């Protein structure tokens, strides 16, 4: 997959999602989204708690609290795997990526379509 240099920013979504959230949560989500943008599966990132704490620049217990807050507040989907890894998903980023790939395939089919 080619590297996209930029993505869309939805101001209304951001304002609505973080209207009453602590600044620490807003900053953590922005950092997580940045990592998810470059992830192999854009919009979804799985790391162990040690890596999450490094990404967020906090202790492991604080990283756990931040991720739990993101989950409870429904800012993003947070799932703890059976091996202890934590997967964080941005619903918006996943939806946009699915649309982008679908459009790319549709355009490719159109360009390779044989004229009648």
The 8 nearest C-alpha neighbors of each residue, nearest first, counted from 0:
[[1, 2, 3, 39, 100, 40, 41, 37],
 [2, 0, 3, 4, 37, 39, 100, 41],
 [1, 3, 4, 0, 37, 5, 36, 38],
 [2, 4, 5, 1, 6, 37, 0, 36],
 [5, 3, 2, 6, 1, 36, 37, 7],
 [6, 4, 3, 7, 2, 36, 8, 33],
 [7, 5, 8, 4, 3, 36, 92, 95],
 [6, 8, 9, 5, 95, 92, 10, 91],
 [7, 9, 10, 6, 13, 12, 11, 5],
 [10, 8, 12, 11, 13, 7, 14, 91],
 [9, 11, 13, 12, 14, 8, 15, 7],
 [10, 12, 14, 13, 9, 15, 16, 8],
 [13, 11, 15, 9, 10, 14, 16, 17],
 [12, 14, 10, 16, 11, 15, 17, 9],
 [13, 15, 11, 17, 18, 12, 16, 10],
 [14, 16, 12, 18, 13, 17, 11, 10],
 [17, 15, 13, 14, 12, 18, 74, 20],
 [18, 16, 20, 14, 19, 15, 13, 25],
 [17, 19, 15, 14, 20, 16, 13, 21],
 [20, 18, 17, 21, 16, 15, 22, 14],
 [19, 21, 17, 18, 22, 24, 25, 16],
 [22, 20, 23, 24, 25, 19, 17, 18],
 [21, 23, 25, 24, 26, 20, 17, 27],
 [24, 22, 26, 21, 25, 27, 20, 65],
 [25, 23, 27, 22, 26, 21, 28, 65],
 [26, 24, 22, 28, 27, 23, 29, 17],
 [25, 27, 29, 23, 28, 24, 22, 30],
 [26, 28, 24, 30, 29, 25, 23, 55],
 [29, 27, 31, 25, 30, 26, 32, 24],
 [28, 30, 32, 26, 31, 27, 33, 25],
 [29, 31, 33, 27, 28, 32, 26, 34],
 [30, 32, 28, 34, 33, 29, 27, 35],
 [33, 31, 35, 29, 34, 30, 28, 36],
 [32, 34, 30, 36, 31, 35, 29, 37],
 [33, 35, 31, 32, 36, 37, 38, 30],
 [34, 36, 42, 32, 38, 37, 33, 43],
 [37, 35, 33, 41, 34, 38, 42, 32],
 [38, 36, 35, 34, 41, 39, 33, 2],
 [39, 37, 35, 41, 40, 36, 34, 44],
 [38, 40, 41, 37, 43, 44, 35, 36],
 [41, 39, 38, 43, 42, 44, 35, 37],
 [40, 42, 38, 36, 35, 43, 39, 37],
 [43, 41, 35, 92, 93, 89, 88, 36],
 [44, 42, 88, 35, 41, 40, 87, 89],
 [43, 45, 87, 86, 35, 38, 88, 46],
 [46, 44, 86, 85, 87, 84, 43, 47],
 [47, 45, 84, 85, 50, 51, 48, 86],
 [46, 48, 84, 50, 49, 85, 51, 83],
 [47, 49, 51, 50, 52, 59, 46, 84],
 [48, 50, 52, 47, 51, 59, 53, 46],
 [49, 51, 53, 52, 48, 47, 46, 54],
 [52, 50, 48, 54, 53, 49, 55, 46],
 [51, 53, 59, 62, 57, 55, 49, 50],
 [54, 52, 56, 50, 51, 55, 49, 57],
 [53, 55, 51, 52, 56, 50, 30, 31],
 [54, 56, 52, 53, 57, 51, 27, 62],
 [57, 55, 53, 54, 52, 58, 51, 62],
 [58, 56, 52, 55, 61, 62, 59, 53],
 [57, 59, 61, 52, 60, 62, 56, 53],
 [58, 60, 62, 52, 61, 63, 48, 49],
 [61, 59, 63, 62, 58, 64, 57, 52],
 [62, 60, 64, 58, 63, 59, 57, 65],
 [63, 61, 59, 65, 52, 64, 60, 57],
 [62, 64, 60, 66, 61, 65, 67, 59],
 [65, 63, 61, 67, 62, 66, 68, 60],
 [66, 64, 68, 62, 67, 63, 61, 69],
 [67, 65, 69, 63, 68, 64, 62, 70],
 [66, 68, 70, 64, 69, 65, 63, 71],
 [67, 69, 65, 71, 70, 66, 72, 64],
 [70, 68, 66, 74, 72, 67, 71, 75],
 [69, 71, 67, 73, 77, 68, 72, 76],
 [70, 72, 68, 73, 69, 67, 74, 66],
 [71, 73, 69, 74, 70, 68, 75, 67],
 [74, 72, 70, 75, 71, 69, 76, 68],
 [73, 75, 69, 72, 16, 70, 76, 71],
 [76, 74, 89, 73, 88, 69, 70, 77],
 [75, 77, 88, 87, 70, 78, 89, 73],
 [76, 78, 87, 70, 86, 75, 88, 79],
 [79, 77, 86, 85, 80, 87, 76, 70],
 [78, 80, 85, 84, 83, 86, 81, 77],
 [79, 81, 84, 83, 82, 85, 78, 86],
 [80, 82, 83, 79, 84, 85, 78, 86],
 [83, 81, 80, 84, 79, 47, 85, 46],
 [84, 82, 80, 81, 79, 85, 47, 48],
 [85, 83, 47, 80, 46, 82, 79, 45],
 [84, 86, 79, 45, 46, 78, 47, 80],
 [87, 85, 45, 78, 44, 77, 79, 88],
 [88, 86, 77, 44, 76, 43, 45, 85],
 [89, 87, 43, 76, 42, 75, 90, 77],
 [90, 88, 42, 75, 92, 91, 93, 43],
 [89, 91, 93, 92, 88, 94, 75, 42],
 [92, 90, 94, 93, 89, 95, 42, 96],
 [91, 93, 42, 95, 89, 94, 90, 96],
 [94, 92, 42, 96, 90, 91, 95, 89],
 [93, 95, 91, 97, 96, 92, 90, 98],
 [94, 96, 98, 92, 97, 93, 91, 99],
 [97, 95, 99, 93, 98, 94, 92, 100],
 [96, 98, 94, 100, 95, 99, 101, 93],
 [99, 97, 101, 95, 96, 100, 102, 94],
 [98, 100, 96, 102, 101, 97, 95, 103],
 [101, 99, 103, 97, 102, 98, 96, 104],
 [100, 102, 98, 104, 103, 99, 97, 105],
 [103, 101, 105, 99, 100, 104, 106, 98],
 [102, 104, 100, 106, 101, 105, 107, 99],
 [105, 103, 107, 101, 106, 102, 108, 100],
 [104, 106, 102, 108, 107, 103, 101, 109],
 [107, 105, 109, 103, 108, 104, 102, 110],
 [106, 108, 104, 110, 109, 105, 103, 111],
 [109, 107, 105, 111, 106, 110, 112, 104],
 [108, 110, 106, 112, 107, 111, 105, 104],
 [111, 109, 107, 108, 112, 106, 113, 105],
 [112, 110, 108, 109, 107, 113, 106, 114],
 [113, 111, 109, 110, 108, 114, 107, 115],
 [112, 114, 111, 115, 110, 109, 108, 107],
 [113, 115, 112, 111, 110, 109, 108, 107],
 [114, 113, 112, 111, 109, 110, 108, 107]]
